Amino acid sequence: MGETRQRIAVIGAGISGLSAAWLLRDKFDVTLFEAEARAGGHADTQIVRPDDDEIFVDTGFIVFNNVNYPNLVGFFNALGVASQESNMSFGVSKNDASYEYAGGDLKQLFAQPENIFKPRFWRMVADILRFNNQAPALLDHESGQSLGEYLIANEYSAGFVDDYILPMGAAIWSGSVDGMRAFPAKSFIRFFVNHGLLKISGRPQWRTVTGGSKAYVDRVLRDLGNHVRLAAAVQRIRRTADGAIVETSQGSAVFSQVIFACHADQALAMIERPTPRETEVLGAIGFQDNIAVLHQDAALMPRRRLAWSSWNYLSQSKEDQSQAICLTYWMNLLQGIKTKLPLLVSLNPNITIDPAKILLRKTYRHPQFNAAAMQAQEYLSDIQGVENFWFTGAWTGWGFHEDGIASAVRVANALGVGAPWQPV
Ligand SMILES: Cc1cc2nc3c(=O)[nH]c(=O)nc-3n(C[C@H](O)[C@H](O)[C@H](O)COP(=O)(O)OP(=O)(O)OC[C@H]3O[C@@H](n4cnc5c(N)ncnc54)[C@H](O)[C@@H]3O)c2cc1C
């Protein structure tokens, strides 16, 4: 008789749950529960036919790079998943296209030639250079400043703040432009330094999964075989003396360990009697809904073709700044896709999209990082592994794919399983 393997439940089949289940599948008897009928979570590829051929386009996770995503790259290599070069550039179109520029190169910077005569534009350019030089110094000091406080204290210009740094942050974290003011300044700057965003050249080459993120999700599902339960939303988890009972719409089962790979608030809601520390830590991370529309309406892009970038921030009025960001991803450029009309994903569109040009509409939820959320992340170790509950998810880090998989690697390590690639 072979040794009976411990049973582990993994809740949520996004990158965090997929990688956790994949890493643990040999040592443990793993069951991966996913509420939706498809696996992937924010790794979400749509199959559309805008012209003649079938096109695989991502409406969620799109890009990664070899510098900031070591675990993801290791995972893709282990799976034999192919990727290709992508493009990361940022364009801005404000107030009904009355002000536009893009950061790809000098030509794009002056996509609207009249900018040469705008002092606000030149102050922005000067402040970008100043921020790039000045900001890293904050990392050497103790600072509880928010980004908003930091920008005021250092007298950054309105053009730099409202047309560049806050929109770029809101684009990265899918938040609101004004909401970025609450982001802890030191963390913001650390992220910008790590991602080479304070350098004009020598930034990491961004990549995208060939054929869309579905390619890697399908590959993982193949390895997990019949250990995956789709359309099996976990409704409640009851702790027992030596594990937990997991109740889903499909019935209940007993496990020795539970790995939560859904969002913090979702995990908290399903634990029957959370510990006070679990309530405190998981409850401190807020999430925001973002609507994503896959469409072909160029009205959601900068009016000047030269300013078209892979990420395009659109604002119609000052009031937009307090709303969830309106951002259009130019998928043709990001994923190397050819279509007659552009293939676009707009987050939170702030103008009407021609209904005839809409292919699909989805809602995603993103973690909101403020001082309280980041403080809670530091206390995560207090609840990790306590009475057999483990917590993973992109929300445990910066909110990206690497954070999701890195959190899964850490939990796998704690359960005695190493990743088959260089650990971080
Ligand atoms: C539009 C968009 C673009 C993005 N682009 C990038 C990018 O280019 N690069 C990057 O690194 N990151 C990007 N991200 C960030 C992305 O959120 C993370 O990279 C990552 O995919 C999140 O993974 P996760 O495993 O933490 O959560 P998710 O992917 O959200 O997975 C959580 C899963 O848990 C499931 N679940 C929830 N409740 C239950 C329940 N009760 N029972 C069972 N299952 C449940 C959900 O259905 C979901 O499948 C993007 C996100 C969005 C939305």
The ligand as a Gaussian input file, in Angstrom:
#p B3LYP/6-31G(d) Opt

LIG

0 1
 C       -7.627000      44.273000     -17.531000
 C       -6.468000      43.746000     -16.740000
 C       -5.185000      43.778000     -17.263000
 C       -4.115000      43.268000     -16.539000
 N       -2.877000      43.261000     -17.117000
 C       -1.837000      42.699000     -16.450000
 C       -0.594000      42.543000     -17.095000
 O       -0.464000      42.864000     -18.292000
 N        0.436000      42.014000     -16.393000
 C        0.294000      41.610000     -15.090000
 O        1.255000      41.115000     -14.513000
 N       -0.888000      41.735000     -14.469000
 C       -1.959000      42.259000     -15.113000
 N       -3.177000      42.345000     -14.495000
 C       -3.284000      42.069000     -13.053000
 C       -3.919000      40.708000     -12.730000
 O       -4.979000      41.014000     -11.869000
 C       -2.922000      39.816000     -12.028000
 O       -1.776000      39.702000     -12.852000
 C       -3.385000      38.384000     -11.748000
 O       -3.875000      37.816000     -12.931000
 C       -4.363000      38.191000     -10.610000
 O       -4.291000      36.826000     -10.267000
 P       -4.931000      36.202000      -8.956000
 O       -4.635000      34.743000      -9.009000
 O       -4.477000      36.924000      -7.757000
 O       -6.492000      36.498000      -9.051000
 P       -7.558000      36.156000     -10.171000
 O       -6.930000      36.007000     -11.494000
 O       -8.634000      37.166000     -10.011000
 O       -8.103000      34.717000      -9.737000
 C       -8.957000      34.521000      -8.635000
 C       -9.892000      33.385000      -8.975000
 O      -10.641000      33.021000      -7.817000
 C      -11.915000      32.641000      -8.238000
 N      -12.854000      32.679000      -7.120000
 C      -13.349000      33.759000      -6.472000
 N      -14.224000      33.385000      -5.528000
 C      -14.274000      32.030000      -5.574000
 C      -15.015000      31.063000      -4.849000
 N      -15.890000      31.404000      -3.887000
 N      -14.836000      29.758000      -5.146000
 C      -13.972000      29.394000      -6.116000
 N      -13.271000      30.277000      -6.851000
 C      -13.410000      31.582000      -6.573000
 C      -12.239000      33.673000      -9.327000
 O      -13.294000      33.261000     -10.144000
 C      -10.898000      33.747000     -10.054000
 O      -10.819000      32.842000     -11.118000
 C       -4.288000      42.779000     -15.226000
 C       -5.582000      42.724000     -14.706000
 C       -6.667000      43.153000     -15.473000
 C       -8.039000      42.980000     -14.923000

